Amino acid sequence: MQTHKLVMPEHLNHYGFLFGGNLLKWIDEVSYIAVTLDYPGCNFVTVGMENIRFKKSIRQGTILCFESKKNHVGTTSVEYIVDVTREEITTGSHELVFTTRITFVSVDEKGRKKAISA
């Protein structure tokens, strides 16, 4: 799944750069949408992200592209790889600014792990 986000002033820290927490929030949201669309009727919670390392700074007005790709499916969990690229509107070039793996677990209505129904 692929989606885009425009970095606005309210997403920035006092130095004018994107707050890392906002990027992580967007990754969680985008990936949650992907897993929910991939497994309709299942409930998922985020259990972890790996490799939280910011490769490039991001400024206001930047268009970010989020691509979530299913990487692994277990009995109760699903892992996605998320690549975030910065898209340069004047040249059309793309630059990878962040990548991570995010894992979701399927849960029942009481929050207990539940096998994923395909």
N, CA, C and O of each residue as an XYZ file, in Angstrom:
472
protein
N       0.846     -1.167      0.000
C       0.000      0.000      0.000
C       0.898      1.238      0.000
O       1.949      1.256      0.640
N       0.477      2.245     -0.710
C       1.247      3.474     -0.801
C       0.340      4.672     -0.536
O      -0.802      4.717     -0.994
N       0.870      5.643      0.213
C       0.143      6.874      0.482
C       1.151      8.010      0.676
O       2.353      7.777      0.808
N       0.642      9.226      0.691
C       1.507     10.405      0.808
C       1.055     11.296      1.958
O      -0.097     11.256      2.391
N       1.999     12.099      2.436
C       1.728     13.048      3.520
C       2.528     14.314      3.256
O       3.694     14.254      2.867
N       1.898     15.452      3.469
C       2.559     16.746      3.347
C       2.978     17.218      4.741
O       2.151     17.262      5.652
N       4.244     17.568      4.912
C       4.751     18.031      6.200
C       4.372     19.509      6.372
O       4.765     20.368      5.583
N       3.604     19.770      7.421
C       3.068     21.097      7.705
C       3.759     21.702      8.936
O       4.448     20.988      9.665
N       3.582     23.016      9.176
C       4.239     23.667     10.321
C       3.954     22.996     11.668
O       4.832     22.955     12.530
N       2.759     22.478     11.857
C       2.411     21.849     13.142
C       3.132     20.519     13.373
O       3.057     19.966     14.470
N       3.818     20.005     12.377
C       4.558     18.751     12.492
C       6.027     18.968     12.866
O       6.773     18.003     13.035
N       6.445     20.234     12.996
C       7.860     20.560     13.159
C       8.249     20.829     14.609
O       7.419     21.197     15.440
N       9.545     20.631     14.887
C      10.076     21.022     16.188
C      10.513     22.488     16.134
O      10.329     23.154     15.116
N      11.082     22.979     17.210
C      11.460     24.399     17.286
C      12.653     24.750     16.399
O      12.978     25.928     16.252
N      13.309     23.758     15.807
C      14.400     24.008     14.863
C      13.923     23.978     13.411
O      14.707     24.213     12.491
N      12.634     23.687     13.209
C      12.079     23.665     11.859
C      12.162     22.322     11.153
O      11.945     22.241      9.944
N      12.475     21.264     11.899
C      12.542     19.916     11.330
C      11.370     19.074     11.828
O      10.816     19.334     12.896
N      11.002     18.069     11.046
C       9.920     17.164     11.426
C      10.241     16.466     12.741
O      11.336     15.931     12.915
N       9.278     16.473     13.672
C       9.406     15.689     14.891
C       9.434     14.213     14.504
O       8.583     13.760     13.738
N      10.396     13.463     15.021
C      10.483     12.028     14.733
C       9.228     11.286     15.151
O       8.815     10.338     14.484
N       8.620     11.707     16.246
C       7.401     11.055     16.721
C       6.253     11.154     15.729
O       5.436     10.239     15.628
N       6.189     12.263     14.996
C       5.143     12.390     13.974
C       5.361     11.374     12.862
O       4.405     10.764     12.383
N       6.612     11.187     12.448
C       6.902     10.204     11.403
C       6.526      8.802     11.873
O       5.938      8.031     11.114
N       6.861      8.468     13.113
C       6.520      7.149     13.643
C       5.014      6.961     13.726
O       4.504      5.877     13.440
N       4.307      8.002     14.112
C       2.837      7.943     14.175
C       2.256      7.666     12.792
O       1.365      6.829     12.647
N       2.756      8.367     11.777
C       2.248      8.181     10.420
C       2.543      6.772      9.915
O       1.710      6.167      9.240
N       3.722      6.250     10.238
C       4.068      4.883      9.844
C       3.100      3.897     10.489
O       2.628      2.970      9.832
N       2.807      4.090     11.759
C       1.871      3.224     12.475
C       0.489      3.286     11.832
O      -0.139      2.249     11.620
N       0.011      4.480     11.523
C      -1.313      4.651     10.907
C      -1.387      4.013      9.528
O      -2.329      3.281      9.226
N      -0.393      4.292      8.696
C      -0.381      3.767      7.325
C      -0.334      2.240      7.337
O      -1.042      1.584      6.573
N       0.496      1.688      8.199
C       0.629      0.235      8.269
C      -0.613     -0.415      8.865
O      -1.008     -1.505      8.453
N      -1.227      0.257      9.837
C      -2.471     -0.261     10.405
C      -3.552     -0.337      9.326
O      -4.300     -1.313      9.260
N      -3.631      0.680      8.495
C      -4.596      0.657      7.393
C      -4.290     -0.512      6.458
O      -5.206     -1.212      6.026
N      -3.013     -0.728      6.143
C      -2.626     -1.824      5.251
C      -3.025     -3.180      5.828
O      -3.624     -3.996      5.127
N      -2.699     -3.429      7.099
C      -3.020     -4.736      7.685
C      -4.532     -4.920      7.813
O      -5.034     -6.032      7.647
N      -5.253     -3.852      8.104
C      -6.713     -3.943      8.221
C      -7.357     -4.240      6.869
O      -8.311     -5.015      6.795
N      -6.847     -3.637      5.809
C      -7.368     -3.925      4.472
C      -6.979     -5.321      4.002
O      -7.742     -5.976      3.291
N      -5.784     -5.780      4.403
C      -5.342     -7.121      4.024
C      -6.118     -8.225      4.746
O      -6.283     -9.321      4.210
N      -6.595     -7.937      5.964
C      -7.293     -8.937      6.779
C      -8.590     -8.351      7.336
O      -8.680     -8.064      8.530
N      -9.598     -8.173      6.471
C     -10.872     -7.596      6.931
C     -11.497     -8.447      8.040
O     -11.451     -9.677      8.008
N     -12.065     -7.772      8.994
C     -12.738     -8.462     10.096
C     -11.823     -8.816     11.248
O     -12.304     -9.244     12.297
N     -10.519     -8.651     11.090
C      -9.568     -8.924     12.176
C      -9.246     -7.617     12.897
O      -9.276     -6.540     12.303
N      -8.941     -7.734     14.178
C      -8.512     -6.580     14.977
C      -7.018     -6.720     15.237
O      -6.552     -7.795     15.615
N      -6.266     -5.648     15.038
C      -4.826     -5.686     15.218
C      -4.356     -4.592     16.157
O      -4.954     -3.519     16.242
N      -3.265     -4.887     16.865
C      -2.560     -3.890     17.665
C      -1.096     -3.920     17.257
O      -0.572     -4.959     16.854
N      -0.446     -2.780     17.366
C       0.977     -2.679     17.066
C       1.757     -3.228     18.251
O       1.496     -2.867     19.398
N       2.729     -4.112     17.963
C       3.553     -4.638     19.050
C       5.003     -4.178     18.959
O       5.742     -4.286     19.938
N       5.422     -3.670     17.810
C       6.792     -3.187     17.755
C       7.211     -2.662     16.399
O       6.648     -3.005     15.359
N       8.233     -1.806     16.458
C       8.922     -1.315     15.265
C      10.396     -1.586     15.476
O      10.900     -1.481     16.593
N      11.085     -1.934     14.407
C      12.522     -2.171     14.482
C      13.275     -1.056     13.772
O      12.718     -0.347     12.933
N      14.535     -0.915     14.116
C      15.438     -0.001     13.420
C      14.918      1.432     13.368
O      14.728      1.987     12.286
N      14.693      2.021     14.513
C      14.252      3.411     14.556
C      15.500      4.287     14.407
O      16.158      4.640     15.385
N      15.799      4.620     13.157
C      16.975      5.434     12.856
C      16.631      6.395     11.734
O      16.315      5.981     10.618
N      16.695      7.672     12.040
C      16.347      8.697     11.073
C      17.554      8.989     10.195
O      18.602      9.399     10.694
N      17.414      8.779      8.887
C      18.536      8.899      7.953
C      18.712     10.310      7.416
O      19.839     10.717      7.132
N      17.648     11.057      7.270
C      17.685     12.397      6.677
C      16.747     13.305      7.456
O      15.748     12.852      8.013
N      17.079     14.600      7.490
C      16.175     15.566      8.111
C      15.068     15.915      7.112
O      15.242     15.820      5.897
N      13.947     16.315      7.659
C      12.773     16.608      6.832
C      12.237     17.974      7.235
O      12.037     18.249      8.418
N      12.012     18.812      6.259
C      11.554     20.190      6.477
C      10.088     20.362      6.085
O       9.489     19.498      5.445
N       9.531     21.502      6.486
C       8.164     21.879      6.120
C       8.021     21.887      4.593
O       8.932     22.292      3.871
N       6.866     21.435      4.127
C       6.572     21.439      2.706
C       7.017     20.187      1.985
O       6.713     20.005      0.806
N       7.736     19.319      2.680
C       8.187     18.067      2.075
C       7.004     17.130      1.863
O       6.139     17.004      2.730
N       6.971     16.484      0.723
C       5.978     15.438      0.466
C       6.649     14.107      0.738
O       7.669     13.777      0.132
N       6.072     13.351      1.650
C       6.601     12.041      1.996
C       5.718     10.959      1.393
O       4.492     11.068      1.400
N       6.349      9.922      0.877
C       5.638      8.761      0.352
C       5.897      7.586      1.289
O       7.047      7.257      1.583
N       4.826      6.960      1.754
C       4.901      5.811      2.658
C       4.493      4.575      1.872
O       3.407      4.534      1.294
N       5.358      3.567      1.848
C       5.022      2.309      1.179
C       5.141      1.172      2.185
O       6.224      0.895      2.700
N       4.008      0.514      2.460
C       3.955     -0.623      3.389
C       3.841     -1.903      2.582
O       2.924     -2.061      1.775
N       4.788     -2.823      2.806
C       4.789     -4.103      2.096
C       4.776     -5.243      3.108
O       5.603     -5.288      4.018
N       3.829     -6.160      2.941
C       3.760     -7.307      3.836
C       5.046     -8.120      3.677
O       5.463     -8.433      2.562
N       5.667     -8.457      4.809
C       6.944     -9.162      4.783
C       6.847    -10.580      5.337
O       7.475    -11.501      4.815
N       6.050    -10.754      6.406
C       5.956    -12.066      7.054
C       4.599    -12.202      7.736
O       4.091    -11.254      8.335
N       4.026    -13.392      7.633
C       2.760    -13.688      8.306
C       2.968    -14.900      9.201
O       3.422    -15.949      8.745
N       2.635    -14.747     10.472
C       2.699    -15.858     11.421
C       1.286    -16.302     11.779
O       0.327    -15.954     11.090
N       1.164    -17.054     12.834
C      -0.150    -17.531     13.272
C      -1.019    -16.388     13.788
O      -2.208    -16.305     13.481
N      -0.393    -15.497     14.588
C      -1.145    -14.387     15.178
C      -0.595    -13.021     14.787
O      -1.186    -11.998     15.133
N       0.533    -12.988     14.069
C       1.164    -11.704     13.783
C       1.446    -11.505     12.295
O       1.534    -12.458     11.520
N       1.583    -10.236     11.928
C       1.925     -9.852     10.558
C       2.984     -8.758     10.645
O       2.864     -7.820     11.432
N       4.032     -8.895      9.815
C       5.094     -7.896      9.773
C       5.094     -7.208      8.417
O       4.968     -7.854      7.376
N       5.237     -5.896      8.445
C       5.333     -5.088      7.228
C       6.672     -4.363      7.223
O       7.197     -3.991      8.273
N       7.214     -4.169      6.029
C       8.359     -3.288      5.855
C       7.805     -1.979      5.331
O       7.029     -1.957      4.375
N       8.208     -0.890      5.961
C       7.734      0.427      5.559
C       8.927      1.262      5.109
O       9.874      1.473      5.867
N       8.867      1.728      3.876
C       9.869      2.647      3.344
C       9.238      4.020      3.215
O       8.126      4.159      2.705
N       9.952      5.033      3.680
C       9.487      6.410      3.564
C      10.472      7.146      2.672
O      11.668      7.202      2.957
N       9.951      7.710      1.582
C      10.807      8.472      0.677
C      10.337      9.917      0.631
O       9.156     10.228      0.789
N      11.305     10.773      0.410
C      11.038     12.197      0.223
C      10.942     12.412     -1.277
O      11.821     11.985     -2.026
N       9.875     13.074     -1.721
C       9.680     13.304     -3.140
C       9.931     14.768     -3.461
O       9.277     15.656     -2.915
N      10.862     15.007     -4.331
C      11.231     16.370     -4.742
C      10.296     16.806     -5.865
O      10.330     16.244     -6.960
N       9.463     17.807     -5.593
C       8.448     18.203     -6.576
C       9.030     18.946     -7.772
O       8.410     18.984     -8.835
N      10.210     19.536     -7.617
C      10.783     20.271     -8.750
C      11.499     19.361     -9.741
O      11.569     19.663    -10.932
N      12.040     18.222     -9.232
C      12.790     17.327    -10.124
C      12.133     15.961    -10.312
O      12.459     15.237    -11.253
N      11.212     15.610     -9.420
C      10.582     14.287     -9.484
C      11.436     13.189     -8.870
O      11.082     12.013     -8.946
N      12.555     13.560     -8.263
C      13.434     12.550     -7.679
C      12.885     12.068     -6.331
O      12.108     12.757     -5.670
N      13.312     10.873     -5.952
C      12.895     10.250     -4.693
C      14.147      9.920     -3.886
O      15.159      9.490     -4.439
N      14.066     10.129     -2.561
C      15.188      9.804     -1.687
C      14.654      9.092     -0.452
O      13.744      9.590      0.210
N      15.218      7.925     -0.141
C      14.822      7.181      1.047
C      15.256      7.942      2.288
O      16.429      8.282      2.439
N      14.295      8.213      3.187
C      14.620      8.944      4.416
C      14.436      8.090      5.665
O      14.962      8.428      6.725
N      13.692      6.982      5.555
C      13.438      6.143      6.729
C      12.929      4.791      6.263
O      12.194      4.697      5.280
N      13.324      3.755      6.971
C      12.774      2.425      6.725
C      12.690      1.684      8.047
O      13.538      1.869      8.920
N      11.684      0.856      8.198
C      11.512      0.082      9.433
C      10.653     -1.140      9.147
O      10.040     -1.266      8.087
N      10.630     -2.022     10.113
C       9.699     -3.157     10.116
C       8.743     -2.920     11.268
O       9.153     -2.543     12.366
N       7.467     -3.144     11.008
C       6.452     -2.960     12.040
C       5.642     -4.248     12.141
O       5.270     -4.841     11.129
N       5.376     -4.668     13.367
C       4.664     -5.922     13.599
C       3.349     -5.661     14.308
O       3.278     -4.899     15.272
N       2.308     -6.314     13.803
C       0.966     -6.253     14.388
C       0.573     -7.642     14.862
O       0.972     -8.646     14.273
N      -0.220     -7.693     15.940
C      -0.759     -8.950     16.446
C      -2.276     -8.873     16.370
O      -2.887     -7.858     16.708
N      -2.860     -9.964     15.922
C      -4.314    -10.090     15.877
C      -4.820    -10.365     17.285
O      -4.282    -11.217     17.990
N      -5.859     -9.639     17.691
C      -6.421     -9.815     19.033
C      -7.939     -9.973     18.962
O      -8.589     -9.542     18.010
N      -8.478    -10.607     20.003
C      -9.929    -10.725     20.108
C     -10.483     -9.490     20.806
O      -9.745     -8.543     21.080
N     -11.775     -9.498     21.091
C     -12.421     -8.327     21.676
C     -11.939     -8.025     23.104
O     -12.169     -6.928     23.615
N     -11.276     -8.988     23.744
C     -10.732     -8.774     25.094
C      -9.231     -8.466     25.058
O      -8.592     -8.365     26.106
N      -8.674     -8.317     23.861
C      -7.258     -7.972     23.732
C      -6.303     -9.150     23.806
O      -5.093     -8.959     23.930
N      -6.834    -10.377     23.731
C      -5.970    -11.566     23.760
C      -5.580    -11.946     22.335
O      -6.352    -11.763     21.393
N      -4.357    -12.482     22.194
C      -3.897    -12.940     20.879
C      -4.904    -13.908     20.281
O      -5.510    -14.729     20.969
N      -5.053    -13.776     18.978
C      -6.026    -14.610     18.269
C      -5.415    -14.966     16.913
O      -4.750    -14.137     16.292
N      -5.636    -16.184     16.462
C      -5.137    -16.603     15.158
C      -5.733    -15.714     14.069
O      -6.898    -15.320     14.129
N      -4.911    -15.414     13.082
C      -5.368    -14.576     11.964
C      -6.254    -15.417     11.060
O      -5.887    -16.515     10.641
N      -7.426    -14.875     10.773
C      -8.322    -15.565      9.831
C      -8.124    -14.948      8.464
O      -8.304    -13.744      8.276
N      -7.753    -15.784      7.512
C      -7.418    -15.280      6.170
C      -8.621    -14.990      5.346
O      -8.495    -14.561      4.199
